Amino acid sequence: MKSNVFILYTGGTFGMKKTRKGLVPSSWDEIINYLPAIKNQNYFDFFSEINFTYDVLEPVVDSSNMNPQSWNRIAEKIKDNYGNYDGFIIIHGTDTLSYTASALSFMFENLNKPIVMTGSQLPIFHPRTDGIVNLSNAIYIAGYQSFDIDCIPEVCICFNDDVLRGNRSIKTSTNDFEGFSSPNFENLAYLEQNITLNHNLIQKRNKANLKLLPNFSENVVNVTVFPGYSPNTLISVVKNQKIDGIVLKTYGSGNLPNTPEWNKLIKACEENNTLIFATTQCPNGKIEIGQYASSEILKSKCVISGRDITSEAALTKLMWVIGNYPYQERHHILSQNIRGEMT
Ligand code: ASP
């Protein structure tokens, strides 16, 4: 069966070339010459059933330059083309790929088609590149109906032999071809000799109209507790009403030092409508407020347990919730599992 697949190139190592200043992204016109199976669809029979359309998010960047405006530009491209394609592929740098994947997952309500994000550890121009395999795998997931695969109507990451839920993923290696993992959630699919889908985990298709909620607040901070850290500077920022939300990376299952400063921080947040989204520093496991006496302090109306959410998903969710909803609704939405981001 024919599939229409939309490929958006945004930059990243996938298309990078060495310069005197280090690696920089090159143009899609150069890259496509290294992708004969896509450039010439009759090169392999496999892709002859797929109609590809390519687009480029200009200027192409190292993904350290991605920000909420870039997320919006990517989302607009998908929204504008949504009706005409069966699946979408976004080629993106790996450094902030999990942030973009998480952000897109929150922005799109009622997603009914795959948005597959991919990239690579070695450029497409390198003889040992992982880019061709990663992109080919992404084509299988986005063009699922041409390969008799079920639809994964989610923002997912295709990297090495993993298909991960985007908002559960983290970049775990700068070097390994297995660059991403999802420590608290099993793979949506495995890309081995056979492609095996974890059907019971994949979100159900939603026939309602796609809705884009595009706003993100940048008035948030990400704070990691460490032995000797004092929240005094944070307290003054909260009191000056400079921030609306804090992702607080606590120890273990939600523990903080038993010092008066931490009580002062919670009080300042309560008085200034600043929300604390509590997450754990451990890649694996979850927040359980009340398990230890050291987490009692988090039993406050300004604190929301992030349970087993990743830092990337916690930050983008907090930015998105503050950007799109009034204060009275934020606590409730943050505490709900809205896109499969927390258990
Ligand atoms: N710095 C690169 C980027 O994120 C890393 C990569 O793509 O692997 O754009």
Residues whose N, C-alpha, C, O or C-beta is under 5 A from the ligand:
A	BS01	LIG	G12 T13 F14 V61 D62 S63 S64 H92 G93 T94 D95 T96 G119 S120 Q121
